[in-house]
């Protein structure tokens, strides 16, 4: 039996020694949590009106789709090709999630797929559920974009959105403030940040720990319907790890995949093209592999 090829060592940049890096990261985690506690207090005292709910959902949906359809499926996996304006809008919304600049995000995710649930994976539950969910961010080890996604550094649209990352972060907080005042900042800004963060991080932790595994992969990826619902279809993680380039992760009819719906809508409007789909026969063979 031939030995499996050795896994390559990750190429990383080290930010762990930078006090400012850790301080900013701590604030990005703690402030939205404090806003959530304030929102819960408001809910307990006075209830929540339509204004707060509309601010939360009206920011959560497009910004989540910016991460899932934009950062993940379009930018990292090249699941489809978008026209320049659509590409820019998706990346801007993704940047408003405050999950890091788009090129660094893509580099970390490429590394995750290369070493999934093995030594060097930036966020694997093999090092603990907390590490996979949040702790890995404080480790300060970031994948080197020049090695993992060099083409993105040469893309003018991607480079522009990447360089202006802080502008989009600020706008993602200022816009709901201008619409709804302090309530807008709390619900459409900080509470939204909390939910987008923890739903995204649950893909790393929950979806590598609990759920179903209909397809054979060499990692611990699972399909989790609840994360799939909250994360715009990203919770069908086993399907994604089996076919990383697939634009549609919810491959069964009952699997809700809002990111795929958006991509298909944009395709019908001729705003995206080259959408990667997995044929039914291929998926059937993939399900059979795990029983061999």
C-alpha positions, 0 to 999 in steps of 0.5 A: 500500500503506497504511503499518503503524500506528506502534507506541506508545512504551512507558510505563515506570517506571525502577528502573535507578538504584536500587542496592538494586534491582540488588543484590537482583536479583543475589542472586536470580540468583546464590544459586540458581546457587550452590545448583545447584553445591552440588547438583551436588557432592552428586550427584557425591559421594553421589548423589541420593535420593528425598527430594531428587527429590520436594522438587524436583518437588513444588515445581517443578510447582505453582509453575511452573503458578502462573506459566504458568496463573496469572500468564500465561494467567489474569491477563495474557491472561484465557484463563479465569475462576477462582473466588476460591479457585483464583485466589488459589492460582494467584497465590500459587504464581506469586509463590513463583517469585520472578519479581516481583509479579503485577501488575508481571509482567502489565504487562511481559508486556502490553508484550511483546505490544504491541511484540514483537521491536520497539523497546521490547520489554522482552526481545527477542533482537533486542538479543541472546540474553543480553539476552532471557534475563536482561539485560533484568531489570537494565535496570531498566525496568518497564512501568507497571501503571496504563497496561498493566493498570489493571483488575488494580489494582482487583481485590481478590484480585490486589491482596492477593496483589501487596501480600503478595508477599514473604510468599509468597516467604518461604513458598516457601523456608520450607515445603521447609525445614520438610519437609526441613531444609537439603536441603529448602531447597537442592532444594525451594527454591533449586535449584527457583528456578534451574530455574523462572527459567531455564525461564521466561526461555528462553521469552523467549530460546529461543522467539524464536530457535529452533523452528518457526513454523506460524502467521503472526505479525509477530514472531520467536516459535517453537514449541519442544517442549523448552521446551514440555515444561519450561515446562508448555506455554509453549514453543509460543510461536508458537501463543501469539503467534498467539492470545494469549487461547487457554488451550491453547497445545499445539494439536496432540495431540502437544504436551504442555501441562500448563497446559492439562491443569490448566485443563481439569481445573479446568473439569470440576470447575466451578472455572474457566469461560469457557475460551478455545479456538481452533476447529480450522477457525481453526487450519487457516486460520492454518497456511495464512496463512503459506504465502501 
